[in-house]
Amino acid sequence: MEREKPTQLHAFPQRYRDLRTNAEGSVLGVVTGVGMAKSTATIMALGLDPRFDLTKSYWLVAGIAGIDPHDGPLGATVWAEWLVDGDLGHEIVTRGMPAGWTTGYIPLRKKKPYELPVDRSEEEA
């Protein structure tokens, strides 16, 4: 997106950040927020916005995930055949779990399993 010079701002009060397009309006960038619910609501709001005709659009979706360093280098780009939605959490593989843990699943921004989720007042700005 940065090579396309996203200099045009479009107010998008339905979500967290304004939309950006290049000068021709041929490339549009949107920040959805973290998690399935926020990304779903953002793209729905964009799809309902009468300013944009998305009927012949291509979508490039970027996300963040982890990879075992034995299976791929850090910072690698990977095209996955299958995806699993872990939503707002992290998972440590069994061989890396601390002793006494019954699961490797850790809620977002927490340090151990079963900690209560973050306070909702910590939303993205």
C-alpha positions as CSV (number, residue, x, y, z in Angstrom):
1,M,0.0,0.0,0.0
2,E,2.8,2.5,0.8
3,R,4.1,2.3,-2.8
4,E,0.7,3.3,-4.0
5,K,1.0,6.6,-2.1
6,P,-2.3,6.4,0.0
7,T,-2.6,10.2,0.4
8,Q,-6.4,10.6,0.1
9,L,-8.2,10.3,3.4
10,H,-11.9,9.3,3.6
11,A,-13.7,9.8,6.9
12,F,-14.9,6.4,8.2
13,P,-16.6,7.1,11.5
14,Q,-18.0,3.6,11.7
15,R,-14.6,2.2,12.7
16,Y,-11.3,3.0,14.3
17,R,-9.4,4.7,11.5
18,D,-10.2,6.7,8.3
19,L,-9.9,5.0,5.0
20,R,-7.0,5.8,2.6
21,T,-6.8,5.6,-1.1
22,N,-4.2,6.5,-3.7
23,A,-4.9,9.6,-5.9
24,E,-6.7,7.6,-8.6
25,G,-8.9,5.8,-6.0
26,S,-7.9,2.5,-7.5
27,V,-6.3,1.2,-4.2
28,L,-8.1,1.4,-0.9
29,G,-6.6,0.6,2.5
30,V,-8.6,-0.2,5.6
31,V,-7.5,-1.1,9.2
32,T,-10.1,-3.5,10.6
33,G,-9.0,-3.8,14.2
34,V,-8.1,-7.0,16.0
35,G,-10.2,-10.1,16.0
36,M,-13.0,-11.7,13.9
37,A,-15.8,-9.5,15.2
38,K,-14.1,-6.2,14.6
39,S,-12.8,-7.2,11.1
40,T,-16.3,-8.5,10.2
41,A,-18.0,-5.2,11.3
42,T,-15.4,-3.1,9.5
43,I,-15.7,-4.9,6.2
44,M,-19.5,-4.9,6.4
45,A,-19.5,-1.1,7.1
46,L,-17.2,-0.6,4.1
47,G,-19.4,-2.8,1.9
48,L,-22.4,-0.7,2.8
49,D,-20.7,2.6,2.2
50,P,-22.3,4.2,-0.9
51,R,-19.1,6.1,-1.7
52,F,-17.4,2.9,-2.9
53,D,-18.3,0.4,-5.7
54,L,-16.6,-2.8,-4.7
55,T,-18.3,-5.0,-7.3
56,K,-15.1,-5.6,-9.2
57,S,-12.6,-5.5,-6.3
58,Y,-9.7,-7.7,-5.4
59,W,-9.0,-8.2,-1.8
60,L,-5.6,-8.7,-0.1
61,V,-5.9,-9.6,3.5
62,A,-2.9,-9.5,5.8
63,G,-2.8,-11.1,9.2
64,I,-0.4,-12.1,11.9
65,A,0.4,-15.6,12.9
66,G,3.3,-17.6,14.2
67,I,5.4,-20.4,12.8
68,D,7.6,-23.0,14.5
69,P,11.2,-21.8,13.7
70,H,12.0,-25.4,12.8
71,D,9.4,-25.2,10.0
72,G,10.2,-21.8,8.6
73,P,12.4,-18.7,9.2
74,L,11.3,-15.8,11.3
75,G,9.6,-13.0,9.3
76,A,8.8,-15.4,6.5
77,T,5.7,-15.0,4.2
78,V,3.6,-18.1,4.2
79,W,0.6,-18.9,1.9
80,A,-1.6,-21.2,4.0
81,E,-3.8,-23.8,2.5
82,W,-5.9,-24.0,5.7
83,L,-6.5,-21.5,8.4
84,V,-7.8,-21.9,11.9
85,D,-9.4,-19.0,13.6
86,G,-7.9,-18.7,17.1
87,D,-9.4,-15.2,17.4
88,L,-8.1,-13.2,20.4
89,G,-5.5,-15.5,21.9
90,H,-2.2,-17.3,21.4
91,E,-1.2,-20.9,21.6
92,I,2.0,-22.5,22.7
93,V,2.7,-26.0,21.3
94,T,2.7,-28.8,23.9
95,R,6.5,-29.2,23.9
96,G,6.9,-25.5,24.9
97,M,4.4,-25.3,27.7
98,P,5.5,-24.7,31.2
99,A,5.1,-27.6,33.7
100,G,1.7,-27.8,35.2
101,W,-0.2,-26.1,32.4
102,T,-3.1,-28.1,31.1
103,T,-3.4,-26.1,27.8
104,G,-1.1,-23.9,25.7
105,Y,-4.0,-21.5,24.8
106,I,-3.5,-18.1,26.4
107,P,-5.9,-15.2,26.1
108,L,-4.7,-12.0,24.3
109,R,-2.4,-9.8,26.4
110,K,-2.3,-12.4,29.2
111,K,0.6,-14.5,30.5
112,K,-1.0,-17.8,31.4
113,P,-4.1,-19.9,30.5
114,Y,-7.5,-19.0,32.0
115,E,-6.6,-15.4,33.0
116,L,-9.6,-13.2,32.5
117,P,-9.7,-11.3,29.2
118,V,-8.6,-7.7,28.9
119,D,-10.8,-4.9,30.1
120,R,-12.9,-3.7,27.1
121,S,-11.7,-0.1,27.8
122,E,-8.4,-1.1,26.3
123,E,-9.8,-1.0,22.7
124,E,-7.7,0.2,19.8
125,A,-7.7,4.0,19.2
